[in-house]
Amino acid sequence: MAKRYLILEDGSAYAGEGFGAGATTSGEVISNLNLLGYQETITDQIYHNQIIIFAQPAIGNVGINHDSYESILPTAKGMVVRDVTNISTNRLSRLSLDEFLQQHNIPGISGIDTRHLIRKLRDVDGPMKGSIVDVADAHAFDQLNATVLTNRQVDQVATPKPYPNPDTGKNVVVIDFGLKHGILRQLSERRCNVTVLPWTASAQDVLNLDPDGVLLSTGPGSPLDLGDGVLDMIRTVQAEIPLFAIGLGHELFALANGAELTMLPVEYHGSSHPIRRIITNDIIYATQGQGYAVIAKSIDRNRLITTYVDLINGTVQGLRHRDYPAFSVQFFADGAPGPHESRDLFDEFMEAMTARREG
């Protein structure tokens, strides 16, 4: 493996060994605390244009398999790990992590003190850019500092045209902001007949399909960059059809109902995160990929009820509309990767659709 460098916009450089593609890339550097599921992570579109530092010290030992893709074409910009291995005894493995990254032109770098890097990111107020390069010279830093990261991530990863995921059950419209396949899997397990629409779809586009329910998907970037058209669509649809929103969809649902958001000082990406379900006061564990949070004091209590709260940082993790069968969660209800304790939210969505048809 060739020597490569991770450089950061603060002028620091970290030497390591390259694996995967030999490309030079730049992106926002974030940390991921998941101990399992690196394939789901690297293929999740919420990591569009990001270089991912993995807290798990050993990466690659389960290979890549057909069942763990969260998108067909991953758009992450790189992987940073302590140790990488291409030897796997997993019977489901079809190719190595190194081969997978080469196929998708994604570089990786190993031999890095990831604990130090993660602590460093926690001490930085706001996002930090980085690059994976062959030479950590002045030119490389100049190129990094001149790089402007796009704020049109959803445009670049969401489907531009509708497509079906057919079955014989409830008719569900999924609005794609950077859809995880785990969401489609959960709907498929419940025999939902799914139509995926682009994020630019209007309320009339949705209603024309006469759906039993609408799901707003996860996605990358800031919800504040998507414009008022999306919020208008949500306001109209939630009054007509049961609605379930996850991740970026949750943030947009909050905005559409008058709440405000704040950007977290450091993005949080991890699993087995303790979250309190307020109505029962029990604790569930879930996977998160969060860069923004709903400001609790901004919630209009005449419209929204807080349903879940983060037990570590106190952020709002779930909302429900008082007047309509519409609800949302910040965490990944599909549990890919991570705990499966929140998958009953899809059953709750199914119940809301059944109640509407029978009501």
C-alpha positions as CSV (number, residue, x, y, z in Angstrom):
1,M,0.0,0.0,0.0
2,A,1.2,3.5,-0.9
3,K,1.8,6.2,1.6
4,R,-0.9,8.8,1.7
5,Y,-2.0,11.7,3.8
6,L,-5.1,13.1,5.4
7,I,-4.8,16.9,5.6
8,L,-7.1,19.3,7.4
9,E,-7.9,22.9,6.8
10,D,-6.3,23.9,10.1
11,G,-2.9,23.0,8.5
12,S,-2.5,19.5,10.2
13,A,-1.5,16.4,8.3
14,Y,-1.6,12.7,9.1
15,A,0.4,10.1,7.3
16,G,-1.0,6.7,6.7
17,E,-1.3,3.9,4.2
18,G,-3.7,4.2,1.2
19,F,-6.2,1.5,0.3
20,G,-9.2,1.5,-2.0
21,A,-9.0,4.0,-4.9
22,G,-6.0,6.2,-5.5
23,A,-8.1,9.3,-6.1
24,T,-7.4,12.6,-4.4
25,T,-10.6,13.9,-2.8
26,S,-11.8,16.7,-0.5
27,G,-14.9,16.9,1.7
28,E,-16.2,17.6,5.1
29,V,-14.5,15.4,7.7
30,I,-16.9,13.7,10.2
31,S,-16.6,10.9,12.7
32,N,-18.8,7.8,12.9
33,L,-19.0,5.9,16.2
34,N,-20.7,2.8,14.9
35,L,-19.0,-0.4,15.9
36,L,-20.7,-2.4,13.2
37,G,-22.1,-1.7,9.7
38,Y,-19.3,0.1,7.8
39,Q,-20.9,-1.0,4.5
40,E,-24.3,0.6,5.4
41,T,-22.4,3.7,6.5
42,I,-20.3,4.2,3.4
43,T,-23.3,3.6,1.1
44,D,-25.7,5.9,3.0
45,Q,-26.3,9.1,1.1
46,I,-26.3,11.2,4.2
47,Y,-22.5,11.0,3.9
48,H,-22.5,12.6,0.5
49,N,-19.2,14.7,0.0
50,Q,-17.9,13.6,3.5
51,I,-14.7,11.9,4.6
52,I,-15.7,9.5,7.3
53,I,-13.5,8.7,10.3
54,F,-14.4,5.4,11.8
55,A,-14.1,4.9,15.6
56,Q,-14.1,1.2,15.2
57,P,-10.4,0.3,15.1
58,A,-10.6,-2.7,12.7
59,I,-12.5,-2.2,9.5
60,G,-13.0,-4.6,6.6
61,N,-13.2,-8.0,8.3
62,V,-16.8,-8.8,7.2
63,G,-16.2,-7.8,3.5
64,I,-19.0,-6.5,1.3
65,N,-22.3,-8.3,0.8
66,H,-25.5,-7.9,-1.3
67,D,-27.8,-7.4,1.6
68,S,-26.2,-4.3,3.3
69,Y,-26.3,-1.6,0.6
70,E,-28.1,1.6,1.6
71,S,-27.6,3.0,-2.0
72,I,-26.4,1.6,-5.3
73,L,-23.8,4.3,-5.9
74,P,-22.1,5.6,-2.7
75,T,-21.1,9.3,-2.8
76,A,-18.9,9.5,0.3
77,K,-15.5,11.0,-0.4
78,G,-13.3,8.8,1.7
79,M,-12.7,6.5,4.7
80,V,-10.2,7.0,7.5
81,V,-9.5,4.0,9.8
82,R,-7.0,2.7,12.3
83,D,-6.6,-0.7,10.8
84,V,-8.0,-2.3,7.6
85,T,-8.2,-5.9,6.6
86,N,-9.2,-7.6,3.4
87,I,-9.5,-11.0,4.9
88,S,-13.1,-12.1,5.7
89,T,-14.6,-15.3,6.8
90,N,-18.2,-13.9,6.5
91,R,-20.1,-16.4,4.3
92,L,-22.1,-13.5,2.8
93,S,-19.1,-11.6,1.6
94,R,-18.9,-11.1,-2.1
95,L,-15.9,-8.8,-2.4
96,S,-13.4,-7.0,-0.1
97,L,-13.7,-3.5,1.2
98,D,-10.6,-2.6,-0.9
99,E,-12.2,-3.9,-4.1
100,F,-15.5,-2.1,-3.3
101,L,-13.8,1.2,-2.8
102,Q,-11.8,0.8,-6.0
103,Q,-15.0,0.1,-7.9
104,H,-16.6,3.4,-6.7
105,N,-13.4,5.5,-6.8
106,I,-13.4,6.1,-3.1
107,P,-10.0,6.4,-1.4
108,G,-9.3,5.1,2.1
109,I,-6.4,5.7,4.5
110,S,-5.3,3.5,7.3
111,G,-2.8,3.7,10.1
112,I,-4.3,6.9,11.5
113,D,-4.8,7.7,15.2
114,T,-8.6,7.9,14.8
115,R,-9.1,8.5,18.5
116,H,-7.0,11.7,18.3
117,L,-8.8,12.8,15.2
118,I,-12.3,12.3,16.7
119,R,-11.3,14.3,19.8
120,K,-9.9,17.0,17.6
121,L,-13.2,17.3,15.7
122,R,-15.1,17.6,18.9
123,D,-13.1,20.6,19.9
124,V,-13.7,22.4,16.6
125,D,-16.7,24.7,16.4
126,G,-18.3,23.9,13.1
127,P,-17.5,21.6,10.1
128,M,-13.9,21.0,9.0
129,K,-12.7,20.3,5.5
130,G,-10.1,17.7,4.7
131,S,-8.4,16.0,1.8
132,I,-6.8,12.6,1.1
133,V,-3.7,13.3,-1.0
134,D,-0.4,11.7,-2.1
135,V,1.8,14.6,-0.9
136,A,1.0,17.0,2.0
137,D,2.7,20.0,0.5
138,A,1.7,23.7,0.2
139,H,-0.1,23.1,-3.1
140,A,-2.3,20.4,-1.5
141,F,-3.3,22.8,1.4
142,D,-3.9,25.6,-1.1
143,Q,-6.2,23.3,-3.1
144,L,-8.0,22.3,0.1
145,N,-8.5,25.9,1.3
146,A,-9.8,26.9,-2.1
147,T,-12.4,24.1,-2.2
148,V,-16.0,25.2,-1.8
149,L,-18.3,22.4,-0.5
150,T,-21.7,22.4,-2.2
151,N,-24.9,23.1,-0.3
152,R,-26.9,21.2,-3.0
153,Q,-26.3,17.7,-1.7
154,V,-29.9,16.6,-2.0
155,D,-30.0,17.6,-5.7
156,Q,-26.9,15.4,-6.3
157,V,-28.1,12.2,-4.6
158,A,-31.9,12.1,-4.8
159,T,-33.7,10.6,-7.7
160,P,-34.6,13.1,-10.5
161,K,-37.6,11.0,-11.7
162,P,-40.3,8.8,-10.0
163,Y,-39.9,5.1,-9.9
164,P,-41.9,2.2,-8.3
165,N,-41.0,-0.5,-5.8
166,P,-44.1,-2.6,-6.3
167,D,-46.0,-4.9,-4.0
168,T,-49.7,-5.6,-3.2
169,G,-50.4,-3.8,0.1
170,K,-50.8,-0.2,1.2
171,N,-49.9,2.5,-1.4
172,V,-47.1,4.6,0.0
173,V,-45.3,7.6,-1.6
174,V,-41.7,8.1,-0.5
175,I,-40.2,11.5,-1.0
176,D,-36.5,11.0,-1.8
177,F,-34.1,13.4,-0.1
178,G,-31.3,10.8,-0.2
179,L,-33.2,7.6,0.5
180,K,-31.7,4.8,2.5
181,H,-32.6,1.3,1.2
182,G,-33.3,0.3,4.8
183,I,-36.5,2.3,4.6
184,L,-37.6,0.5,1.4
185,R,-36.8,-2.8,3.1
186,Q,-39.0,-2.1,6.0
187,L,-41.9,-1.0,3.7
188,S,-41.4,-4.1,1.6
189,E,-41.6,-6.4,4.7
190,R,-45.0,-4.8,5.3
191,R,-46.0,-5.5,1.6
192,C,-46.3,-1.8,0.8
193,N,-46.7,-0.8,-2.8
194,V,-44.2,2.1,-3.0
195,T,-43.7,4.9,-5.4
196,V,-40.6,7.0,-4.9
197,L,-40.9,10.7,-5.9
198,P,-38.2,13.3,-6.3
199,W,-37.9,15.8,-3.5
200,T,-39.2,18.6,-5.8
201,A,-42.6,16.9,-6.1
202,S,-45.5,19.1,-5.3
203,A,-48.4,18.3,-3.0
204,Q,-50.6,17.8,-6.1
205,D,-48.0,15.3,-7.5
206,V,-48.3,13.3,-4.3
207,L,-52.1,13.5,-4.0
208,N,-52.6,12.5,-7.7
209,L,-51.2,9.1,-6.7
210,D,-54.0,8.6,-4.1
211,P,-51.5,7.2,-1.5
212,D,-52.5,5.6,1.8
213,G,-49.5,7.3,3.4
214,V,-46.4,9.5,2.7
215,L,-42.9,9.0,4.0
216,L,-40.3,11.7,4.0
217,S,-36.8,10.1,3.8
218,T,-33.5,10.7,5.3
219,G,-30.9,12.8,3.3
220,P,-27.7,14.8,3.5
221,G,-27.0,18.5,4.1
222,S,-29.0,21.3,5.6
223,P,-32.8,21.4,5.5
224,L,-32.6,25.2,5.4
225,D,-31.2,24.9,1.8
226,L,-34.2,23.2,0.3
227,G,-36.6,26.2,0.0
228,D,-40.2,26.8,0.9
229,G,-41.7,24.6,-1.8
230,V,-40.9,21.5,0.2
231,L,-42.4,23.0,3.4
232,D,-45.6,23.9,1.5
233,M,-45.9,20.4,0.2
234,I,-45.6,19.0,3.7
235,R,-48.2,21.3,5.1
236,T,-50.7,20.3,2.5
237,V,-50.0,16.6,2.5
238,Q,-50.0,16.2,6.3
239,A,-53.6,17.5,6.5
240,E,-54.8,14.9,3.9
241,I,-52.7,11.7,4.4
242,P,-50.8,9.9,7.2
243,L,-47.2,11.1,7.1
244,F,-44.0,9.7,8.6
245,A,-40.7,11.5,8.4
246,I,-37.2,10.4,9.3
247,G,-33.9,12.2,9.6
248,L,-33.8,15.1,7.2
249,G,-37.5,14.5,6.7
250,H,-38.0,15.0,10.5
251,E,-36.2,18.4,10.3
252,L,-38.3,19.5,7.4
253,F,-41.5,18.4,9.1
254,A,-40.5,20.5,12.1
255,L,-39.8,23.5,9.9
256,A,-43.1,23.1,8.1
257,N,-44.9,23.3,11.4
258,G,-43.2,26.4,12.7
259,A,-40.3,25.0,14.7
260,E,-36.7,26.3,14.3
261,L,-33.5,24.4,13.9
262,T,-29.9,24.8,15.1
263,M,-26.8,23.4,13.7
264,L,-24.9,21.1,16.1
265,P,-21.3,22.1,16.9
266,V,-20.3,18.6,15.9
267,E,-22.3,16.2,13.9
268,Y,-23.3,13.0,15.7
269,H,-23.1,9.7,13.9
270,G,-23.4,6.6,16.0
271,S,-25.5,3.6,17.1
272,S,-26.9,2.2,20.3
273,H,-27.8,5.8,21.3
274,P,-30.2,6.1,24.3
275,I,-33.4,7.8,23.5
276,R,-36.4,8.2,25.8
277,R,-39.9,7.5,24.5
278,I,-41.9,10.1,26.5
279,I,-45.3,8.5,26.4
280,T,-44.1,5.3,28.1
281,N,-40.9,6.7,29.7
282,D,-38.9,3.7,28.5
283,I,-35.6,3.9,26.7
284,I,-34.8,2.6,23.2
285,Y,-31.5,2.5,21.5
286,A,-31.2,3.8,17.9
287,T,-28.8,4.8,15.2
288,Q,-28.3,8.5,14.5
289,G,-26.8,10.6,11.7
290,Q,-27.5,14.1,12.9
291,G,-26.1,17.5,12.0
292,Y,-29.1,19.7,13.0
293,A,-31.5,19.7,15.9
294,V,-35.0,21.1,16.5
295,I,-34.9,23.9,19.1
296,A,-37.2,22.7,21.8
297,K,-38.3,26.2,22.9
298,S,-39.4,27.0,19.3
299,I,-42.0,24.2,19.1
300,D,-45.6,25.4,18.9
301,R,-47.3,23.2,21.5
302,N,-50.6,23.9,19.9
303,R,-49.4,22.1,16.8
304,L,-46.7,19.6,17.8
305,I,-46.0,17.2,20.7
306,T,-42.5,16.1,21.5
307,T,-42.4,12.3,21.5
308,Y,-38.7,11.3,21.9
309,V,-35.8,13.0,23.6
310,D,-32.0,12.3,23.4
311,L,-30.7,11.2,26.8
312,I,-27.2,12.4,26.1
313,N,-27.6,15.9,24.8
314,G,-31.3,16.5,25.4
315,T,-32.2,17.2,21.8
316,V,-35.7,16.6,20.4
317,Q,-35.7,13.3,18.7
318,G,-39.4,12.9,17.7
319,L,-42.5,15.0,17.0
320,R,-46.2,14.3,16.5
321,H,-48.8,16.6,15.1
322,R,-51.8,17.3,17.4
323,D,-54.4,17.5,14.6
324,Y,-53.2,15.1,11.9
325,P,-51.8,11.6,11.8
326,A,-48.3,12.9,11.1
327,F,-45.2,12.1,13.1
328,S,-41.4,12.1,12.7
329,V,-38.2,10.9,14.3
330,Q,-34.6,12.2,14.0
331,F,-33.0,8.8,14.4
332,F,-32.9,6.0,11.8
333,A,-36.1,4.0,12.4
334,D,-35.0,1.3,10.0
335,G,-32.0,0.3,12.1
336,A,-29.5,-0.1,9.3
337,P,-27.0,-0.4,10.8
338,G,-27.7,-0.6,14.4
339,P,-30.4,-1.7,16.9
340,H,-33.8,-2.7,15.6
341,E,-35.8,-1.4,18.6
342,S,-37.4,1.5,16.7
343,R,-38.7,-0.5,13.7
344,D,-42.1,-0.6,15.3
345,L,-42.5,3.0,14.1
346,F,-43.2,1.5,10.7
347,D,-46.0,-0.6,12.2
348,E,-47.3,2.6,13.7
349,F,-47.3,4.2,10.3
350,M,-49.1,1.1,8.9
351,E,-51.8,1.5,11.6
352,A,-52.3,5.2,10.8
353,M,-52.9,4.3,7.1
354,T,-55.3,1.5,8.1
355,A,-57.2,3.8,10.4
356,R,-57.6,6.4,7.7
357,R,-59.0,4.0,5.2
358,E,-61.4,2.5,7.7
359,G,-62.4,5.8,9.3
